[in-house]
């Protein structure tokens, strides 16, 4: 006999007036440090390849690359640019004037209100710059402003840099999926992070404060770190990071 009384079973909170948000439909956006455009092989591939060339380590945790020639990378970009999920964007650093990275939306699920940011590949010139942070802010901003409830970040659990970036950007750690995939012949455990819509107003304020010119000194060094600004928003930090400092 089953003693479980379904009439008193706990259920999730109601989501009143829920309307699934639209799929991403924008092609370009510009901030104060960065410009994002829908990835296009003819417009961006050669310039991106130039930024990535000689830096094979940027491909270590991705399921593709490095590419042996500009032509090979052009073909890859052409194929990816035709997809709607993932939906890729090229990233231009306005300070240097160069196209220096890519990122995408993926696993786009309007019915659940969930969307992921991924395929992030920043050249060394873009890494650890305000432009890199603003690119992540602009992508996140569209998602929450469009009505998504959940914004995900997933990465190879061995990728300490990506895990650190997720936490700094205000994503909360949600765990590790063991043996989630096989990538380039190697096991991949996947670390999961997410931010949700109720956290967005505070995260948005943190991003704006960090990106403000007043947060940087005359040499361009930050006065206050973004990780400190997002600490009170995150509901859980990544224990891996405290163990590997």
PADREN-885456 format. One record per residue (C-alpha): residue number from 1; residue in one letter; y, x negated, z negated. Coordinates in pm, whole numbers. Example, Ala and Ser with C-alpha at 12.3 -4.5 7.8 and 13.67 -1.06 7.14 Angstrom:
<recs>
<rec num="1" residuo="A" Y="-450" X="-1230" Z="-780"/>
<rec num="2" residuo="S" Y="-106" X="-1367" Z="-714"/>
</recs>
This chain:
<recs>
<rec num="1" residuo="X" Y="0" X="0" Z="0"/>
<rec num="2" residuo="X" Y="346" X="-131" Z="88"/>
<rec num="3" residuo="X" Y="580" X="-109" Z="-212"/>
<rec num="4" residuo="X" Y="883" X="-208" Z="-4"/>
<rec num="5" residuo="X" Y="1124" X="85" Z="8"/>
<rec num="6" residuo="X" Y="1300" X="73" Z="342"/>
<rec num="7" residuo="X" Y="1554" X="330" Z="230"/>
<rec num="8" residuo="X" Y="1708" X="69" Z="0"/>
<rec num="9" residuo="X" Y="1662" X="-234" Z="223"/>
<rec num="10" residuo="X" Y="1974" X="-453" Z="239"/>
<rec num="11" residuo="X" Y="2153" X="-434" Z="570"/>
<rec num="12" residuo="X" Y="2429" X="-638" Z="725"/>
<rec num="13" residuo="X" Y="2789" X="-533" Z="692"/>
<rec num="14" residuo="X" Y="2914" X="-283" Z="945"/>
<rec num="15" residuo="X" Y="3131" X="-423" Z="1225"/>
<rec num="16" residuo="X" Y="3371" X="-134" Z="1288"/>
<rec num="17" residuo="X" Y="3504" X="-71" Z="1636"/>
<rec num="18" residuo="X" Y="3310" X="-366" Z="1775"/>
<rec num="19" residuo="X" Y="3393" X="-439" Z="2137"/>
<rec num="20" residuo="X" Y="3226" X="-737" Z="2305"/>
<rec num="21" residuo="X" Y="3484" X="-991" Z="2420"/>
<rec num="22" residuo="X" Y="3519" X="-1099" Z="2783"/>
<rec num="23" residuo="X" Y="3345" X="-1400" Z="2930"/>
<rec num="24" residuo="X" Y="3580" X="-1697" Z="2977"/>
<rec num="25" residuo="X" Y="3788" X="-1636" Z="3287"/>
<rec num="26" residuo="X" Y="4075" X="-1882" Z="3260"/>
<rec num="27" residuo="X" Y="4106" X="-2180" Z="3490"/>
<rec num="28" residuo="X" Y="4379" X="-2395" Z="3337"/>
<rec num="29" residuo="X" Y="4585" X="-2444" Z="3022"/>
<rec num="30" residuo="X" Y="4829" X="-2709" Z="2909"/>
<rec num="31" residuo="X" Y="4937" X="-2816" Z="2563"/>
<rec num="32" residuo="X" Y="5170" X="-3088" Z="2445"/>
<rec num="33" residuo="X" Y="4912" X="-3369" Z="2478"/>
<rec num="34" residuo="X" Y="4648" X="-3244" Z="2718"/>
<rec num="35" residuo="X" Y="4578" X="-3031" Z="3023"/>
<rec num="36" residuo="X" Y="4247" X="-2854" Z="3089"/>
<rec num="37" residuo="X" Y="4141" X="-2738" Z="3434"/>
<rec num="38" residuo="X" Y="3823" X="-2573" Z="3555"/>
<rec num="39" residuo="X" Y="3604" X="-2862" Z="3666"/>
<rec num="40" residuo="X" Y="3613" X="-2922" Z="4041"/>
<rec num="41" residuo="X" Y="3424" X="-3198" Z="4221"/>
<rec num="42" residuo="X" Y="3691" X="-3277" Z="4479"/>
<rec num="43" residuo="X" Y="3977" X="-3267" Z="4229"/>
<rec num="44" residuo="X" Y="3823" X="-3442" Z="3931"/>
<rec num="45" residuo="X" Y="3492" X="-3621" Z="3993"/>
<rec num="46" residuo="X" Y="3621" X="-3954" Z="4126"/>
<rec num="47" residuo="X" Y="3891" X="-3979" Z="3860"/>
<rec num="48" residuo="X" Y="3653" X="-3891" Z="3578"/>
<rec num="49" residuo="X" Y="3396" X="-4138" Z="3705"/>
<rec num="50" residuo="X" Y="3661" X="-4408" Z="3693"/>
<rec num="51" residuo="X" Y="3729" X="-4327" Z="3326"/>
<rec num="52" residuo="X" Y="3358" X="-4331" Z="3238"/>
<rec num="53" residuo="X" Y="3261" X="-4637" Z="3445"/>
<rec num="54" residuo="X" Y="3147" X="-4933" Z="3237"/>
<rec num="55" residuo="X" Y="3102" X="-4718" Z="2926"/>
<rec num="56" residuo="X" Y="2740" X="-4611" Z="2956"/>
<rec num="57" residuo="X" Y="2715" X="-4540" Z="2582"/>
<rec num="58" residuo="X" Y="2913" X="-4218" Z="2628"/>
<rec num="59" residuo="X" Y="2601" X="-4069" Z="2791"/>
<rec num="60" residuo="X" Y="2356" X="-4166" Z="2515"/>
<rec num="61" residuo="X" Y="2324" X="-3821" Z="2357"/>
<rec num="62" residuo="X" Y="2364" X="-3612" Z="2671"/>
<rec num="63" residuo="X" Y="2074" X="-3487" Z="2877"/>
<rec num="64" residuo="X" Y="2206" X="-3654" Z="3194"/>
<rec num="65" residuo="X" Y="2383" X="-3975" Z="3293"/>
<rec num="66" residuo="X" Y="2483" X="-4245" Z="3318"/>
<rec num="67" residuo="X" Y="2544" X="-4218" Z="3692"/>
<rec num="68" residuo="X" Y="2490" X="-4514" Z="3920"/>
<rec num="69" residuo="X" Y="2771" X="-4434" Z="4163"/>
<rec num="70" residuo="X" Y="3077" X="-4217" Z="4213"/>
<rec num="71" residuo="X" Y="2888" X="-4026" Z="4482"/>
<rec num="72" residuo="X" Y="2603" X="-3944" Z="4244"/>
<rec num="73" residuo="X" Y="2848" X="-3821" Z="3980"/>
<rec num="74" residuo="X" Y="3033" X="-3617" Z="4243"/>
<rec num="75" residuo="X" Y="2710" X="-3436" Z="4333"/>
<rec num="76" residuo="X" Y="2643" X="-3363" Z="3966"/>
<rec num="77" residuo="X" Y="2995" X="-3229" Z="3911"/>
<rec num="78" residuo="X" Y="2969" X="-3017" Z="4226"/>
<rec num="79" residuo="X" Y="2651" X="-2854" Z="4098"/>
<rec num="80" residuo="X" Y="2790" X="-2793" Z="3749"/>
<rec num="81" residuo="X" Y="3120" X="-2654" Z="3878"/>
<rec num="82" residuo="X" Y="2932" X="-2370" Z="4046"/>
<rec num="83" residuo="X" Y="2792" X="-2243" Z="3715"/>
<rec num="84" residuo="X" Y="2947" X="-1979" Z="3491"/>
<rec num="85" residuo="X" Y="2739" X="-2087" Z="3189"/>
<rec num="86" residuo="X" Y="2802" X="-2361" Z="3109"/>
<rec num="87" residuo="X" Y="3162" X="-2331" Z="3224"/>
<rec num="88" residuo="X" Y="3304" X="-2681" Z="3251"/>
<rec num="89" residuo="X" Y="3662" X="-2803" Z="3212"/>
<rec num="90" residuo="X" Y="3813" X="-3139" Z="3302"/>
<rec num="91" residuo="X" Y="4053" X="-3288" Z="3048"/>
<rec num="92" residuo="X" Y="4371" X="-3473" Z="3141"/>
<rec num="93" residuo="X" Y="4546" X="-3692" Z="2885"/>
<rec num="94" residuo="X" Y="4913" X="-3621" Z="2951"/>
<rec num="95" residuo="X" Y="5022" X="-3945" Z="2785"/>
<rec num="96" residuo="X" Y="4820" X="-4164" Z="3023"/>
<rec num="97" residuo="X" Y="4825" X="-3921" Z="3314"/>
<rec num="98" residuo="X" Y="4451" X="-3973" Z="3363"/>
<rec num="99" residuo="X" Y="4153" X="-3738" Z="3370"/>
<rec num="100" residuo="X" Y="3951" X="-3874" Z="3079"/>
<rec num="101" residuo="X" Y="3689" X="-3623" Z="2968"/>
<rec num="102" residuo="X" Y="3501" X="-3296" Z="3004"/>
<rec num="103" residuo="X" Y="3388" X="-3013" Z="2780"/>
<rec num="104" residuo="X" Y="3238" X="-2671" Z="2839"/>
<rec num="105" residuo="X" Y="3171" X="-2330" Z="2701"/>
<rec num="106" residuo="X" Y="2802" X="-2249" Z="2697"/>
<rec num="107" residuo="X" Y="2550" X="-2003" Z="2555"/>
<rec num="108" residuo="X" Y="2814" X="-1740" Z="2609"/>
<rec num="109" residuo="X" Y="2694" X="-1418" Z="2442"/>
<rec num="110" residuo="X" Y="2966" X="-1150" Z="2440"/>
<rec num="111" residuo="X" Y="2733" X="-885" Z="2297"/>
<rec num="112" residuo="X" Y="2688" X="-1098" Z="1986"/>
<rec num="113" residuo="X" Y="3044" X="-1231" Z="1991"/>
<rec num="114" residuo="X" Y="2909" X="-1584" Z="2000"/>
<rec num="115" residuo="X" Y="3009" X="-1879" Z="2216"/>
<rec num="116" residuo="X" Y="2943" X="-2254" Z="2196"/>
<rec num="117" residuo="X" Y="3146" X="-2559" Z="2288"/>
<rec num="118" residuo="X" Y="2940" X="-2845" Z="2425"/>
<rec num="119" residuo="X" Y="2870" X="-3100" Z="2696"/>
<rec num="120" residuo="X" Y="3161" X="-3286" Z="2536"/>
<rec num="121" residuo="X" Y="3209" X="-3626" Z="2696"/>
<rec num="122" residuo="X" Y="3524" X="-3819" Z="2614"/>
<rec num="123" residuo="X" Y="3592" X="-4157" Z="2770"/>
<rec num="124" residuo="X" Y="3691" X="-4432" Z="2525"/>
<rec num="125" residuo="X" Y="4054" X="-4385" Z="2635"/>
<rec num="126" residuo="X" Y="4046" X="-4022" Z="2517"/>
<rec num="127" residuo="X" Y="3847" X="-4068" Z="2199"/>
<rec num="128" residuo="X" Y="4036" X="-4050" Z="1868"/>
<rec num="129" residuo="X" Y="4359" X="-3932" Z="2030"/>
<rec num="130" residuo="X" Y="4575" X="-3624" Z="1968"/>
<rec num="131" residuo="X" Y="4484" X="-3518" Z="2322"/>
<rec num="132" residuo="X" Y="4115" X="-3502" Z="2231"/>
<rec num="133" residuo="X" Y="4186" X="-3291" Z="1925"/>
<rec num="134" residuo="X" Y="4420" X="-3060" Z="2114"/>
<rec num="135" residuo="X" Y="4157" X="-3006" Z="2385"/>
<rec num="136" residuo="X" Y="3917" X="-2879" Z="2117"/>
<rec num="137" residuo="X" Y="4191" X="-2664" Z="1967"/>
<rec num="138" residuo="X" Y="4277" X="-2503" Z="2300"/>
<rec num="139" residuo="X" Y="3912" X="-2418" Z="2372"/>
<rec num="140" residuo="X" Y="3859" X="-2274" Z="2025"/>
<rec num="141" residuo="X" Y="4187" X="-2085" Z="2035"/>
<rec num="142" residuo="X" Y="4096" X="-1898" Z="2353"/>
<rec num="143" residuo="X" Y="3756" X="-1798" Z="2213"/>
<rec num="144" residuo="X" Y="3883" X="-1649" Z="1888"/>
<rec num="145" residuo="X" Y="4192" X="-1494" Z="2046"/>
<rec num="146" residuo="X" Y="3963" X="-1327" Z="2302"/>
<rec num="147" residuo="X" Y="3763" X="-1165" Z="2022"/>
<rec num="148" residuo="X" Y="3463" X="-1390" Z="1966"/>
<rec num="149" residuo="X" Y="3327" X="-1381" Z="1611"/>
<rec num="150" residuo="X" Y="3137" X="-1710" Z="1610"/>
<rec num="151" residuo="X" Y="3215" X="-2046" Z="1768"/>
<rec num="152" residuo="X" Y="2929" X="-2296" Z="1766"/>
<rec num="153" residuo="X" Y="2891" X="-2673" Z="1788"/>
<rec num="154" residuo="X" Y="2545" X="-2825" Z="1824"/>
<rec num="155" residuo="X" Y="2454" X="-3190" Z="1868"/>
<rec num="156" residuo="X" Y="2174" X="-3442" Z="1847"/>
<rec num="157" residuo="X" Y="2110" X="-3492" Z="1477"/>
<rec num="158" residuo="X" Y="2117" X="-3869" Z="1533"/>
<rec num="159" residuo="X" Y="2471" X="-3848" Z="1668"/>
<rec num="160" residuo="X" Y="2679" X="-3935" Z="1363"/>
<rec num="161" residuo="X" Y="2999" X="-3939" Z="1566"/>
<rec num="162" residuo="X" Y="2953" X="-3582" Z="1688"/>
<rec num="163" residuo="X" Y="2856" X="-3457" Z="1343"/>
<rec num="164" residuo="X" Y="3164" X="-3620" Z="1195"/>
<rec num="165" residuo="X" Y="3386" X="-3471" Z="1467"/>
<rec num="166" residuo="X" Y="3249" X="-3121" Z="1407"/>
<rec num="167" residuo="X" Y="3322" X="-3140" Z="1035"/>
<rec num="168" residuo="X" Y="3669" X="-3285" Z="1091"/>
<rec num="169" residuo="X" Y="3748" X="-3000" Z="1331"/>
<rec num="170" residuo="X" Y="3659" X="-2744" Z="1065"/>
<rec num="171" residuo="X" Y="3306" X="-2644" Z="1164"/>
<rec num="172" residuo="X" Y="3074" X="-2572" Z="874"/>
<rec num="173" residuo="X" Y="2730" X="-2735" Z="867"/>
<rec num="174" residuo="X" Y="2444" X="-2484" Z="903"/>
<rec num="175" residuo="X" Y="2134" X="-2701" Z="914"/>
<rec num="176" residuo="X" Y="1905" X="-2900" Z="1142"/>
<rec num="177" residuo="X" Y="1653" X="-2754" Z="1384"/>
<rec num="178" residuo="X" Y="1364" X="-3001" Z="1386"/>
<rec num="179" residuo="X" Y="1199" X="-3100" Z="1715"/>
<rec num="180" residuo="X" Y="1430" X="-2868" Z="1902"/>
<rec num="181" residuo="X" Y="1402" X="-3047" Z="2236"/>
<rec num="182" residuo="X" Y="1285" X="-3351" Z="2428"/>
<rec num="183" residuo="X" Y="1578" X="-3531" Z="2592"/>
<rec num="184" residuo="X" Y="1535" X="-3835" Z="2814"/>
<rec num="185" residuo="X" Y="1180" X="-3871" Z="2681"/>
<rec num="186" residuo="X" Y="1287" X="-3872" Z="2316"/>
<rec num="187" residuo="X" Y="1260" X="-3615" Z="2040"/>
<rec num="188" residuo="X" Y="1582" X="-3432" Z="1962"/>
<rec num="189" residuo="X" Y="1649" X="-3267" Z="1628"/>
<rec num="190" residuo="X" Y="1961" X="-3052" Z="1663"/>
<rec num="191" residuo="X" Y="2233" X="-3023" Z="1399"/>
<rec num="192" residuo="X" Y="2411" X="-2686" Z="1394"/>
<rec num="193" residuo="X" Y="2773" X="-2620" Z="1302"/>
<rec num="194" residuo="X" Y="2991" X="-2311" Z="1341"/>
<rec num="195" residuo="X" Y="3328" X="-2157" Z="1264"/>
<rec num="196" residuo="X" Y="3375" X="-1781" Z="1238"/>
<rec num="197" residuo="X" Y="3665" X="-1551" Z="1309"/>
<rec num="198" residuo="X" Y="3767" X="-1500" Z="946"/>
<rec num="199" residuo="X" Y="3821" X="-1876" Z="921"/>
<rec num="200" residuo="X" Y="4028" X="-1900" Z="1237"/>
<rec num="201" residuo="X" Y="4375" X="-1822" Z="1094"/>
<rec num="202" residuo="X" Y="4345" X="-2108" Z="843"/>
<rec num="203" residuo="X" Y="4193" X="-2343" Z="1100"/>
<rec num="204" residuo="X" Y="4467" X="-2256" Z="1350"/>
<rec num="205" residuo="X" Y="4731" X="-2339" Z="1090"/>
<rec num="206" residuo="X" Y="4558" X="-2672" Z="1016"/>
<rec num="207" residuo="X" Y="4547" X="-2765" Z="1386"/>
<rec num="208" residuo="X" Y="4911" X="-2679" Z="1437"/>
<rec num="209" residuo="X" Y="5017" X="-2877" Z="1133"/>
<rec num="210" residuo="X" Y="4811" X="-3179" Z="1239"/>
<rec num="211" residuo="X" Y="4936" X="-3169" Z="1599"/>
<rec num="212" residuo="X" Y="5299" X="-3136" Z="1490"/>
<rec num="213" residuo="X" Y="5517" X="-3439" Z="1576"/>
<rec num="214" residuo="X" Y="5614" X="-3460" Z="1209"/>
<rec num="215" residuo="X" Y="5252" X="-3551" Z="1123"/>
<rec num="216" residuo="X" Y="5279" X="-3881" Z="1312"/>
<rec num="217" residuo="X" Y="5486" X="-4185" Z="1225"/>
<rec num="218" residuo="X" Y="5687" X="-4399" Z="1467"/>
<rec num="219" residuo="X" Y="5370" X="-4588" Z="1566"/>
<rec num="220" residuo="X" Y="5173" X="-4270" Z="1633"/>
<rec num="221" residuo="X" Y="4961" X="-4293" Z="1318"/>
<rec num="222" residuo="X" Y="4871" X="-3968" Z="1144"/>
<rec num="223" residuo="X" Y="5029" X="-3897" Z="808"/>
<rec num="224" residuo="X" Y="4763" X="-3647" Z="701"/>
<rec num="225" residuo="X" Y="4410" X="-3623" Z="836"/>
<rec num="226" residuo="X" Y="4275" X="-3311" Z="1002"/>
<rec num="227" residuo="X" Y="3956" X="-3339" Z="797"/>
<rec num="228" residuo="X" Y="4162" X="-3305" Z="478"/>
<rec num="229" residuo="X" Y="4342" X="-3005" Z="623"/>
<rec num="230" residuo="X" Y="4019" X="-2824" Z="714"/>
<rec num="231" residuo="X" Y="3829" X="-2911" Z="395"/>
<rec num="232" residuo="X" Y="3917" X="-2590" Z="213"/>
<rec num="233" residuo="X" Y="3819" X="-2378" Z="514"/>
<rec num="234" residuo="X" Y="3471" X="-2521" Z="562"/>
<rec num="235" residuo="X" Y="3206" X="-2338" Z="360"/>
<rec num="236" residuo="X" Y="2958" X="-2628" Z="377"/>
<rec num="237" residuo="X" Y="2983" X="-2998" Z="457"/>
<rec num="238" residuo="X" Y="2723" X="-3209" Z="629"/>
<rec num="239" residuo="X" Y="2520" X="-3409" Z="373"/>
<rec num="240" residuo="X" Y="2421" X="-3655" Z="647"/>
<rec num="241" residuo="X" Y="2779" X="-3779" Z="662"/>
<rec num="242" residuo="X" Y="2809" X="-3854" Z="292"/>
<rec num="243" residuo="X" Y="2478" X="-4040" Z="307"/>
<rec num="244" residuo="X" Y="2587" X="-4257" Z="601"/>
<rec num="245" residuo="X" Y="2934" X="-4363" Z="502"/>
</recs>
